[in-house]
């Protein structure tokens, strides 16, 4: 079927994400705070036909109409094999040195070039913190000697494939395959950018993170939430998350809880009319007695918490990683991408885009 530019474009919407540093205050590049993604593919991820390839004119009209829905603070990113006629036209003109783009096309090309320069810096510039202390320590310990672009790529893999917070309208099968794809990218990094010892630790950490991702719960709007325990304080037998301990004290010993809260507030306010050291130790000794005392189930708060953590930890350990890809080559990005074709529910166009994204993270020239 031919592309109808008056149709609802929601089926091509692939999600949005905040932009923290695109543009400039001086107005040379307009400030953008949101990236919205549309993907015009001729078939869906199951291979069912969605639309014919768009002509150059249809593609430009669709892009114009979609962009018009958003304000000037939004960057709209288009992709997909349906836009191939436009892409081929622009590529041909660049190859031949023919610069007869329309004013609108030239402006869009300039914006896209600016965006492509910025996107490496927009994505993964802040290191992600894994909520579990042990996993977080293992991850960044494995990357301690790695170049910044490798750390950035690892962060990108986690945020976009292993533990994304917004996945849009995809099936659980697709989400699982994306996690598997992310693990293959992690293996590529380990093979090509890390030594054997650090590479092994990196893969171990990423496998654990992938298991967190597999246990994530996706709602009807494509938002994914993750239940990840903080774990134990490094070098200690104490669980790091004290929020439940405070709640337990609030229920079991409300007067003591209130006393602790008031004392903490005075310390925060730097109220030095009295010496709070002895008082602090005394109150917390009382709190420890409550937390170590047998509760209604015959177990102390700490015993219950360790039991609860062990159940969660066992669930993660018993999570099976997807066995999606086989015979993957990590020799170079070309053979890496080629060796994964046809082994998952992920479209070849999507996988090409993600491989190109990895190249940007690693600052590899296309």
C-alpha positions in Angstrom: 0.0 0.0 0.0 1.1 3.5 -0.7 2.0 5.8 2.2 -1.0 8.0 3.2 0.5 11.2 4.8 -2.8 11.9 6.5 -2.8 8.7 8.6 -2.2 8.5 12.3 1.6 8.1 12.7 1.4 6.6 16.2 2.3 3.1 14.9 5.7 4.4 13.9 6.4 6.1 17.2 9.3 4.4 19.0 9.5 6.5 22.2 11.3 9.6 23.5 14.1 10.5 25.8 15.4 13.7 27.5 18.3 15.6 26.0 20.5 17.2 28.6 23.0 19.2 26.6 21.8 19.7 22.9 22.0 23.2 21.5 23.5 26.4 22.8 22.3 29.4 24.8 23.6 31.8 22.1 21.0 30.5 19.7 23.4 29.2 17.0 21.9 25.8 17.6 18.4 25.9 19.1 18.2 24.3 22.6 16.4 21.0 22.6 15.3 19.1 25.7 13.6 16.1 24.2 14.4 13.5 21.5 11.4 11.8 19.8 12.0 8.8 17.6 9.9 7.5 14.7 10.8 4.4 12.7 9.2 3.9 9.3 9.7 0.2 8.4 8.1 -1.6 5.5 7.6 -4.7 7.7 7.0 -5.2 11.4 9.3 -7.3 13.6 7.4 -10.5 12.7 7.9 -9.9 9.0 4.4 -8.8 8.2 4.1 -6.0 5.6 3.2 -2.6 7.0 3.7 -0.3 4.0 5.4 0.0 0.7 8.7 1.9 0.5 8.0 5.6 0.5 8.9 7.9 -2.4 11.2 10.8 -1.7 8.2 13.1 -1.8 6.1 10.9 0.6 9.0 10.7 3.0 9.6 14.4 3.1 5.8 15.0 3.6 5.6 12.5 6.4 8.7 13.9 8.2 7.3 17.5 7.8 3.9 16.5 9.1 5.3 14.5 12.1 7.7 17.3 13.0 4.9 19.9 12.9 3.2 18.1 15.9 6.1 19.2 18.2 7.5 22.4 19.5 10.9 23.9 18.8 12.3 22.3 21.9 11.9 18.8 20.4 14.4 17.0 18.1 12.5 14.4 15.9 14.7 11.5 14.7 13.5 9.4 11.7 14.7 6.0 10.7 13.6 2.8 9.0 13.8 1.2 5.6 10.6 2.9 4.5 12.6 6.1 4.1 15.1 4.4 1.8 14.1 6.5 -1.2 14.9 9.7 0.6 18.1 8.3 2.0 19.2 7.0 -1.4 18.5 10.3 -3.0 20.6 12.3 -0.5 23.4 9.7 -0.6 23.4 9.8 -4.4 23.6 13.6 -4.4 26.4 13.5 -1.9 28.3 10.9 -3.9 28.0 12.8 -7.2 28.7 16.1 -5.5 25.3 17.5 -6.6 24.2 19.9 -3.9 20.8 20.8 -5.3 18.8 19.9 -2.1 15.8 22.0 -1.5 16.0 24.6 1.2 14.0 22.4 3.5 16.1 19.3 2.8 19.3 21.3 3.3 18.1 22.6 6.6 17.1 19.2 7.8 20.5 17.7 6.7 22.3 20.5 8.6 20.2 19.8 11.7 20.9 16.0 11.4 24.6 16.6 11.0 24.6 18.8 14.1 22.6 16.1 15.9 25.0 13.3 14.9 27.9 15.3 16.2 26.2 15.8 19.5 24.6 12.4 20.0 27.8 10.8 21.2 28.0 13.4 24.0 24.3 13.3 24.7 24.1 9.6 25.3 25.8 7.9 28.3 27.8 10.9 29.5 26.8 10.1 33.1 27.8 6.8 34.4 24.8 4.7 35.4 24.7 3.5 39.0 23.5 -0.1 39.3 21.3 -0.2 42.5 23.0 -3.4 43.8 26.3 -2.4 45.4 28.2 -5.6 44.6 27.2 -5.6 40.9 28.0 -1.9 40.6 31.4 -2.4 42.1 32.1 -5.4 39.9 31.0 -3.5 36.8 33.2 -0.5 37.3 36.0 -2.5 38.7 36.1 -4.4 35.4 36.2 -1.0 33.5 38.9 0.6 35.7 41.5 0.7 33.0 39.2 1.1 30.1 39.0 4.1 27.8 36.1 6.5 28.4 34.4 5.6 25.1 34.3 1.9 26.3 32.7 2.9 29.6 30.3 5.0 27.6 29.4 2.0 25.3 28.9 -0.2 28.4 26.6 2.4 29.8 24.7 2.6 26.5 24.3 -1.2 26.4 22.8 -1.2 29.9 20.5 1.8 29.4 19.2 0.8 25.9 19.1 -3.0 25.9 19.7 -4.7 29.3 17.7 -2.3 31.6 15.8 0.3 29.6 13.1 2.2 31.4 10.9 2.8 28.3 10.6 0.2 25.6 7.5 1.4 23.7 5.1 -1.1 22.1 7.2 -4.2 21.9 6.5 -7.8 22.8 8.2 -9.7 25.7 9.9 -11.8 23.0 11.4 -8.6 21.4 12.4 -7.3 24.8 14.2 -10.6 25.6 15.9 -10.6 22.2 17.1 -7.0 22.8 18.6 -8.1 26.1 20.3 -10.9 24.2 21.5 -8.5 21.6 22.9 -6.2 24.4 24.9 -9.1 25.8 26.4 -9.8 22.4 27.6 -6.2 22.3 29.0 -6.6 25.8 30.9 -9.7 24.6 32.2 -7.7 21.6 33.6 -5.0 24.0 35.2 -7.7 26.3 36.8 -9.4 23.3 38.2 -6.3 21.7 38.7 -3.7 24.4 39.4 -5.4 27.7 42.1 -7.8 28.9 41.2 -11.4 29.8 40.7 -10.8 33.5 38.8 -7.6 33.3 36.8 -8.9 30.4 35.6 -11.9 32.4 34.6 -9.7 35.3 32.8 -7.4 32.9 30.8 -10.2 31.3 29.9 -11.6 34.7 28.6 -8.1 35.8 26.7 -7.6 32.6 25.1 -11.1 32.8 23.8 -10.2 36.3 22.5 -6.9 35.0 20.8 -8.7 32.1 19.1 -10.9 34.7 17.9 -7.8 36.5 16.5 -6.7 33.1 14.8 -10.1 32.5 13.0 -9.7 35.8 11.8 -6.2 35.0 8.0 -5.7 34.7 6.6 -3.8 31.7 3.3 -2.0 31.9 0.8 -1.2 29.1 2.7 2.0 28.2 6.0 0.3 27.7 7.5 1.5 31.0 9.7 -1.1 32.7 10.4 -1.1 36.5 13.1 -3.2 38.2 13.2 -4.7 41.6 16.9 -4.6 42.6 18.1 -5.0 46.1 21.1 -2.8 47.3 22.8 -5.8 48.9 25.4 -5.7 51.7 27.6 -2.9 52.7 31.0 -3.6 51.1 33.2 -5.5 53.7 30.2 -5.9 56.1 27.4 -8.4 56.9 25.0 -5.5 57.2 22.4 -4.9 54.4 22.9 -1.4 52.9 19.2 -0.5 52.5 18.2 1.0 55.9 14.7 2.2 54.7 13.0 -0.9 55.9 14.8 -0.7 59.2 13.4 2.8 59.8 9.9 1.7 58.8 10.2 -1.3 61.2 11.2 1.0 64.1 8.4 3.4 63.2 5.9 0.6 63.6 7.5 -1.3 66.5 8.9 1.5 68.6 7.3 4.8 67.5 8.6 6.8 70.5 12.1 5.7 69.8 11.7 6.3 66.1 10.5 9.9 66.8 13.5 10.5 69.1 15.9 9.3 66.4 14.2 11.6 63.9 14.4 14.6 66.1 18.1 14.0 67.0 19.0 13.5 63.3 17.3 16.8 62.5 19.2 18.6 65.2 22.4 17.2 63.9 21.5 18.3 60.4 20.7 21.8 61.6 24.1 21.9 63.4 22.4 22.6 66.7 25.4 22.4 68.9 23.8 23.5 72.2 24.4 20.0 73.5 26.9 17.3 72.7 25.0 14.8 70.7 27.6 12.1 70.4 26.7 10.2 73.6 23.0 10.6 72.9 23.4 9.4 69.4 25.2 6.2 70.5 22.6 5.6 73.3 19.6 5.9 71.0 21.1 3.7 68.3 21.9 1.0 70.8 18.2 1.0 71.8 17.3 0.7 68.1 19.7 -2.2 67.6 18.0 -4.0 70.5 14.6 -3.6 68.8 16.0 -4.7 65.4 17.7 -7.8 66.9 14.7 -8.8 69.1 12.5 -11.7 68.0 9.4 -10.5 66.2 5.9 -11.9 65.6 7.3 -14.7 63.4 10.0 -15.6 65.9 12.7 -13.9 63.9 14.4 -10.6 64.3 14.1 -7.8 61.8 17.7 -8.6 60.5 16.9 -12.3 60.2 13.8 -11.5 58.2 15.7 -9.1 56.0 18.6 -11.5 55.2 16.0 -14.2 54.4 14.1 -11.8 52.1 17.4 -10.8 50.4 18.5 -14.4 49.9 15.2 -15.2 48.3 15.6 -12.3 45.9 19.2 -13.2 45.2 18.3 -16.8 44.5 15.7 -15.7 42.0 18.2 -13.6 40.2 20.8 -16.4 40.2 18.2 -18.9 38.8 17.2 -16.6 36.0 18.2 -18.1 32.7 19.8 -15.8 30.1 18.3 -16.0 26.6 20.0 -18.4 24.2 19.1 -16.3 21.1 22.3 -15.9 19.1 24.8 -18.6 18.1 28.1 -18.6 16.2 28.6 -14.8 16.7 31.8 -13.5 15.4 33.6 -10.8 17.4 36.4 -10.3 14.9 35.2 -6.9 13.7 31.9 -5.0 13.6 31.1 -6.0 10.1 31.3 -9.8 10.8 29.8 -9.2 14.2 26.7 -7.7 12.7 26.5 -10.1 9.8 26.7 -13.2 12.1 23.6 -12.3 14.1 21.3 -11.8 11.1 18.1 -13.9 11.0 18.5 -15.3 14.5 16.0 -13.2 16.4 12.7 -11.3 16.2 14.7 -8.1 15.8 14.6 -6.6 12.3 17.8 -6.2 10.3 17.2 -2.5 10.0 17.0 -2.2 13.8 20.2 -4.2 14.3 22.1 -2.1 11.7 21.0 1.1 13.5 22.1 -0.3 16.9 25.5 -1.4 15.5 25.9 2.1 14.0 25.0 3.5 17.5 27.7 1.3 19.1 30.2 2.7 16.6 29.3 6.2 17.6 29.7 5.3 21.3 33.2 3.9 20.5 34.0 6.9 18.3 34.6 4.6 15.3 34.4 6.5 12.0 31.8 5.2 9.7 
